[in-house]
């Protein structure tokens, strides 16, 4: 399956939520913390090929996702395969036993909405608020416009790429994009 998506940056979660609902989107999944871990081999063969292997944990469930190299388009498009896993901790141990290791971790609070032929995710991250639109190309364009944005506003970078570009400016330390414990427990 080919995943097609863009991100749009917003000043705050409330501004983003208001825009999403005004665009006619319907709530799909409530706000929850997602914890993602990216895996690679010792020689970084996945990263060198532009691929990603991710274990995502949220609300007591986990997903294993493989993403192929990004294709050259005006939207971020790449092959994606994903499956539900009953125990993310066991999966992590299996992957580590096979010689893979976690090379980047990141967290975000995600709330999801449905509109047109797309899913809209409102992501609150340690580096800012982003709206991610995933779906068909026409639906993405329509929804971006409905959110008051144009193609020049599209953010195609990964959260890791954005983190690397913004961590110094934001005064973040560490190699991973994680919330401070106090903030993640009390934010809404």
N, C-alpha and C positions, 0 to 999 in steps of 0.2 A: 504494500500500500504506500502511496506517496502522501506524505504530510506536507501541507502548505500552510504557512502562518506568517504573521507579522506581529510586532509589538508596537505599542504606542505609549509614550510616557505621559503621565498625568501628575499634577502637583500634589494630589491627596487621594486617599481611597474614597472619601465622600464625593469629591468632584467626579471621579471616574464612575462610581456607582450611579450617580445622578445622570450622567451622560448615557450610560448603558441602558438604564431604564427608559430614558427619554427616546432612545433609538428604537424602542419597542421590544427589547429583549425580555425574556421571561426567566425568572430564577430557576436554576437547574440543580445546583449543589451548594449547600451552605458553606460558610467560611470555615476552613480547617487548616491546620499546619501540615505542610508537606516537607518531608526530609528526603533529599536526593543524594545519592552517592554515585559518582562516576568511576568506572573500573577501567583498567588497562593492563597490558602486559608489561614486564620489566623493561622491554626495549621500546615501549610506547607505540607499538605497531597500530593500534586502533587510532590514536590521535594523528599519527603520521599519514594514515589513509583518510583522515577527515571523518572518522566514524566515532560513535559514542555507544557505550554500554552502561545503562543506568538502572539502579534499583531505587524505586520511589516507595517510601512508606508514609501512610496517612491513615488515621482513624482505624488502626488495627489491621490494615491490609497492605499488601505490597504488590508492585508491578515491576516486571522485568521488561526493559525496552532496549532494542537495538536500533540505532539510527545510522543510516549510510551517509556518504559524503553529501554536502550541500550542492544542489544543482544550480547552475547559473540562470537565475530568473530575477525579476524585480521583487519577488517575494521569496521568503526562505522556503525552499522545497527540498525534501529529501525522503528517501525510502525509510519506512518505519515499521517495525514489527514489535508488538507488545502483547504480554500475557500476564494474567493474574497469578500470583504466587501465594501459597497459603502461609508461608513463614519467611519473611525477609531476612531474619537473622541467620536461619539455616542456609538460605540461598547465598548470603554473603560468605559464610564459612565454606560452602562448596566452591564458589568462585575463587576464594583465596587458596583453597586446596589445589585448584587447577593452575595456580601460578599468577592469577590476576590480583591486583591490589587497588584499593581506593586511592585515587589521586586528587579528587576534589569533592567536597561536600558543600551543599547549599540548602538553605531553608527559605520558605516563603509561606505566607498565608494566602490561600487561594479560595476564591468564590467563583462559581461558574453560572453562566447564563446561556440561553439558547435563543437564536434569532436566525431567520433565513436558513441557509444551508451551512450554518457555522456554530461553533461553540466560542463563547467569549469568556475569557478568564480574567478576573481582577486579581492581580498579584501584588501583595504588599511584601517588599523585600528589604533587606538591610541597605540597599542602594537606591531605593525609591519605589514609586508606585507605577506599575505597568499594566496595560490591558493587552492581552494576547488574543488575537482572533485567528482561529484555525478553521479551515473549511475550503470550499471551492473558491476559485479566484474571483468570480463575480460577487459572491457573497462577502468576501473580505473587502473588496473595493467599496461595495455598497455600505457596509457597516462602518468602515473607516470614515467615509464621507458623512454618514449619519452621526458619527461621534465628533464631527467638526474637524476632521483631519484629512490630509492629502497624502499622496505618495511620497512627498518630500519629508513627511513625518515618520515614515516607516522605519522601525528599528529592526534590523535583521540579525544582529549579534546575539549570541547565546548569553545566558546569565553569567557564565564564567567570564566571557569576554568583556561584558559590561562591568563586572566586578573588578577585573584587572585594570580597566581604564579609570574607574571612579574611586577605588579604595583609598588612595592617598588623599585626594581632595576631601573625602568624607572622614578622614582620620581613622579608618578601619585598620586593624592589625590582624595578622594571621593569614594563613594561606587559603582558608575556606570562607564562604559567604554565610555566616551564621549570625543569628540574633544574639544579643546579650541576654543571658538567662532571665533577668528581671523583666526586660522588655517583652520577650516572647510569652511570658506567663501572664502579662497584664494588658497587652495591646488588644485593641478591638477596632 
